[in-house]
Amino acid sequence: MSLKATFDNRNTGENRVTAANAKSIAKTTVAVWLTLVLSLAMSCAVSAPLSLALPPADSPKPLQVYFVDVEGGQATLFITPARQSLLIDTGWPGNNNRDADRIVAAAHDAGINKLDFVLITHYHDDHVGGAPQLAAGILIGTFIDHGENRETDDEITQARWLSYKTLLDSGKFRRITAKPADILPIRGMRVEVISSDGALIEKSLPGAGQPNPVCANSPQPPADMTENPRSLGTLITFGKLRILDLGDLTADKEHELVCPQNKIGRIDVYIASHHGFKQSGSAVFVHAIAPRVAVVDNGANKGGSPSALDIIKSSPNLQALWQLHFSEEADTTHNTAPEFIANLSGPDADNYLKLTANPDGSFTIFNSRTKQSQQYPALPPR
């Protein structure tokens, strides 16, 4: 039935509508409906929840960091928004190719088939030992290290250095020997060398350099003569986020970095030195850098000293302590809470932690065991 017929049928008394009036009313009704529909569409477009809106085309991409479980060694994989990769250390040798396979699996999970840079912090078994196996399993562009092995009197360390040197002598890889204050050529994040071959940055970093009053009651520790204080340590900056990885740098070198002035300043993410061993991670150092989050790449029976974990947990500004393993040396009083541990006691499970960071300084950490993520918002301007 037409709109005119509908109105004409209502012809009793004052309700009768003429044909002319019907046309007028019809036009008005259609106009009102069109106005309502357009208004509703515009309202939805403006007030749609952000979760339903498409991100802008130039939305910044995140930095991804995998903390690979190499059972108390180190293997930390960075993938920048520019799709360049940096691996810090290669884990242990042997073990039926365990550590190399786990690193390659992390790379494939991130969607990459090549490691652009592999940084060797120093030549101990658990840091450089897996390099030959890794090179056989994935393409590597450039190795970065601190120079020659300085612990030649240790048979295993010298053997690992010679195996690594054989890789370099093959001519298949570029090599960078880094010095303090060098900026490494990695696109998508800034990687500044803090320590290398026993030397440290001479000048404070921008925004740092404040006097450290704790130093008055913190004597200089004795010098360590192993490869540990030779560690190639870096500060990685991604937008407003600062991540510190100093390898196995020992307390004597840590003291020089924060006494009498704090040359580094505050850190967002501290990759705990020396797997949380008590020879590193001194209170005068950890409390000076005051990390928001610390990640300990310990094994069940390597690293995670009770005193080192306690120092981290007592640091000002700490929001969370994460561990790759429950430390059997430390009881539940010293270990972090279970939800922040990738591998609890029991059979080898190969669980990892993954950090995803945004340029504004916000980040999340994902625990592959629990399948849960913890979010850390950007800090307000200081």
GUVEXLO-946063 format. One line per 8 residues: number of its first residue (from 1); their letters; for each residue z, y, x of C-alpha. Coordinates in steps of 0.5 Angstrom, whole numbers, plus 2048, in hexadecimal, padded with zeros to 3 digits. Layout:
REM GUVEXLO-946063
NUM> a> Z:Y:X  ...
END
This chain:
REM GUVEXLO-946063
1> mslkatfd> 800:800:800  7FE:807:803  803:80C:804  800:811:7FE  801:80B:7F9  808:80A:7FB  80A:811:7FA  805:811:7F3
9> nrntgenr> 809:80B:7F0  80F:80F:7F1  80D:814:7EB  813:814:7E6  816:81B:7E5  817:820:7EB  816:81A:7F0  80E:81A:7EF
17> vtaanaks> 80A:81C:7F5  803:81F:7F5  7FE:81C:7F9  7FE:822:7FD  805:822:7FE  804:81B:800  7FF:81D:806  804:822:808
25> iakttvav> 80A:81D:808  806:818:80C  804:81D:811  80B:81F:812  80E:818:812  809:816:818  80A:81C:81C  812:81B:81B
33> wltlvlsl> 811:813:81D  80D:815:823  812:81A:826  817:815:825  813:810:829  811:815:82F  819:817:82F  81B:810:830
41> amscavsa> 816:80F:835  818:815:839  820:813:838  81F:80C:83B  81B:80E:841  820:813:843  826:80F:841  824:808:843
49> plslalpp> 829:805:847  828:805:84F  828:7FE:84F  822:7FD:84B  81E:803:84F  819:801:854  81B:804:85B  817:809:85E
57> adspkplq> 811:807:862  815:80A:868  81B:807:867  81F:806:86E  81F:7FE:870  825:7FB:872  827:7F8:879  829:7F1:879
65> vyfvdveg> 82E:7EE:87E  82F:7E6:87E  835:7E4:882  833:7DD:883  838:7D7:884  837:7D5:88B  83E:7D2:88C  842:7D7:890
73> gqatlfit> 83C:7DA:894  838:7E0:891  831:7E0:88E  831:7E7:88A  82A:7E8:887  828:7EF:884  821:7F1:880  820:7F8:880
81> parqslli> 81C:7FB:87A  816:7FC:87F  816:7F4:87F  818:7F4:886  81D:7EF:888  823:7EF:88D  827:7E9:88F  82D:7EA:893
89> dtgwpgnn> 82F:7E3:897  82C:7DC:896  832:7D8:895  833:7D1:899  82E:7CC:89C  82E:7C5:89A  831:7C2:893  82B:7BF:891
97> nrdadriv> 827:7C6:891  82D:7C9:88C  82D:7D0:88E  826:7D1:88F  824:7CE:888  82A:7D2:884  827:7D9:887  820:7D7:885
105> aaahdagi> 822:7D5:87E  825:7DC:87E  81F:7DF:880  81B:7DC:87B  820:7DD:876  81E:7E5:877  817:7E4:877  815:7E4:87F
113> nkldfvli> 812:7DF:883  813:7E3:88A  819:7E6:88D  817:7ED:890  81D:7EE:895  822:7E9:897  828:7EC:89A  82C:7E8:89F
121> thyhddhv> 833:7EB:8A0  835:7E7:8A6  834:7E0:8A9  83A:7DC:8A6  838:7D5:8A3  839:7D7:89C  835:7DE:89C  82E:7DC:8A0
129> ggapqlaa> 82F:7D4:8A0  82A:7D3:89A  825:7D8:89D  820:7D3:89F  820:7CF:899  81F:7D5:895  819:7D7:899  816:7D0:897
137> giligtfi> 817:7D1:890  815:7D8:88E  811:7DE:891  815:7E3:896  812:7E9:898  817:7EC:89D  81E:7EA:8A0  823:7F0:8A1
145> dhgenret> 829:7EE:8A6  82E:7F2:8AB  82A:7EF:8B1  82C:7EA:8B6  832:7E5:8B5  838:7E7:8B8  83D:7E1:8B7  839:7DD:8BC
153> ddeitqar> 83F:7D8:8BE  83F:7D5:8B7  83B:7CF:8B7  839:7CF:8B0  838:7D7:8AF  833:7D7:8B5  830:7D1:8B2  82F:7D5:8AC
161> wlsyktll> 82C:7DB:8B0  827:7D7:8B4  824:7D4:8AD  824:7DA:8AA  820:7DD:8B0  81B:7D7:8B0  819:7DA:8A9  819:7E1:8AC
169> dsgkfrri> 815:7DF:8B2  810:7DB:8AD  80C:7E2:8AC  80C:7E0:8A4  811:7E6:8A3  813:7ED:8A4  819:7EF:8A7  81E:7F5:8A7
177> takpadil> 824:7F6:8AB  828:7FB:8A7  82D:800:8AA  832:804:8A6  830:80A:8A2  829:806:8A2  825:806:89B  822:800:899
185> pirgmrve> 81B:800:896  81C:7FD:890  819:800:88A  81D:801:883  824:802:886  827:806:88D  82A:801:892  82E:804:897
193> vissdgal> 831:801:89D  838:802:89E  83A:7FD:8A4  835:7F9:8A9  837:7F5:8AF  83E:7F8:8B0  83C:7FF:8AF  83D:803:8A9
201> iekslpga> 83B:80A:8A5  83D:810:8A9  83D:815:8A3  840:814:89D  83B:813:897  83A:819:892  840:81A:88D  845:816:892
209> gqpnpvca> 849:818:898  84F:819:895  856:818:899  859:812:898  860:813:898  862:80B:898  85F:80B:89F  866:80D:8A2
217> nspqppad> 869:807:8A0  863:802:8A1  862:801:8A9  85C:7FF:8AC  85B:7F7:8AB  859:7F3:8B2  852:7F3:8B3  84E:7EC:8B1
225> mtenprsl> 84A:7E9:8B6  845:7E5:8B1  83F:7E6:8AE  843:7E9:8A8  844:7F0:8AA  83C:7F0:8AC  83A:7F0:8A5  835:7F4:8A2
233> gtlitfgk> 838:7F7:89C  834:7FC:897  836:800:891  831:7FF:88C  830:805:887  82C:805:880  82C:80B:87D  834:80D:87C
241> lrildlgd> 836:806:87D  839:804:884  839:7FD:887  83C:7FB:88E  83B:7F5:892  83E:7F4:899  83D:7ED:89A  843:7EA:89E
249> ltadkehe> 845:7F1:8A1  84C:7F0:8A3  852:7F4:8A2  851:7F8:8A9  84B:7FB:8A7  84D:7FC:8A0  852:801:8A3  84E:805:8A7
257> lvcpqnki> 849:806:8A0  84F:809:89C  854:80C:8A2  856:811:8A3  850:813:89E  84D:80F:898  846:80F:89B  843:80B:895
265> gridvyia> 847:80E:88E  847:80A:888  843:804:886  841:801:87F  840:7FA:881  843:7F7:888  841:7F0:88A  847:7EE:88D
273> shhgfkqs> 846:7EE:895  847:7E7:898  847:7E3:891  84E:7E6:890  851:7E3:897  858:7E6:899  854:7E9:89F  850:7EE:89B
281> gsavfvha> 852:7F2:895  858:7F6:898  85C:7FA:893  85A:800:897  853:7FF:896  852:7FC:88F  857:801:88C  853:807:88F
289> iaprvavv> 84C:805:88C  850:803:886  84A:7FF:883  84A:7FE:87B  848:7F7:87C  848:7F2:881  844:7EC:882  847:7E6:887
297> dngankgg> 842:7E1:889  847:7DC:88B  847:7D4:88A  84C:7D0:888  84F:7CF:88E  84C:7D4:892  84E:7DC:892  852:7DE:88C
305> spsaldii> 858:7DF:890  85E:7E1:88C  860:7E7:88F  859:7EA:88F  858:7E9:888  85F:7EC:887  85C:7F2:88B  856:7F3:886
313> ksspnlqa> 85A:7F2:880  85F:7F7:882  859:7FC:884  859:803:880  854:803:87A  852:7FC:87A  850:7FA:874  84E:7F2:875
321> lwqlhfse> 84E:7ED:87B  849:7E8:87B  848:7E2:87F  843:7DC:880  848:7D7:880  84F:7D6:87E  853:7D6:885  857:7D0:886
329> eadtthnt> 85B:7D3:88C  85D:7D8:886  861:7D6:880  860:7D9:879  864:7DF:87B  85F:7E1:880  859:7DF:87E  855:7E4:878
337> apefianl> 855:7E2:871  851:7DC:86F  84C:7E0:86C  84A:7E3:872  849:7DD:876  842:7DA:877  844:7D3:879  84B:7D0:877
345> sgpdadny> 84E:7CA:87A  84A:7C4:87A  844:7C1:87B  83E:7C6:87F  83B:7C9:879  837:7CE:87C  839:7D4:878  837:7DB:87A
353> lkltanpd> 839:7E2:878  833:7E8:876  834:7EF:876  82F:7F3:873  830:7FB:874  82D:801:871  82B:808:875  831:80B:871
361> gsftifns> 836:807:875  837:802:86F  837:7FB:870  838:7F4:86D  83A:7EE:871  838:7E7:86E  83C:7E0:86F  837:7DB:86F
369> rtkqsqqy> 83D:7D6:86D  840:7D9:867  839:7DC:865  83D:7E3:864  83C:7EA:867  841:7EF:868  83E:7F7:867  840:7FC:86C
377> palppr> 83E:803:869  83C:809:86D  841:80E:870  842:815:86E  840:81A:873  845:81B:878
END
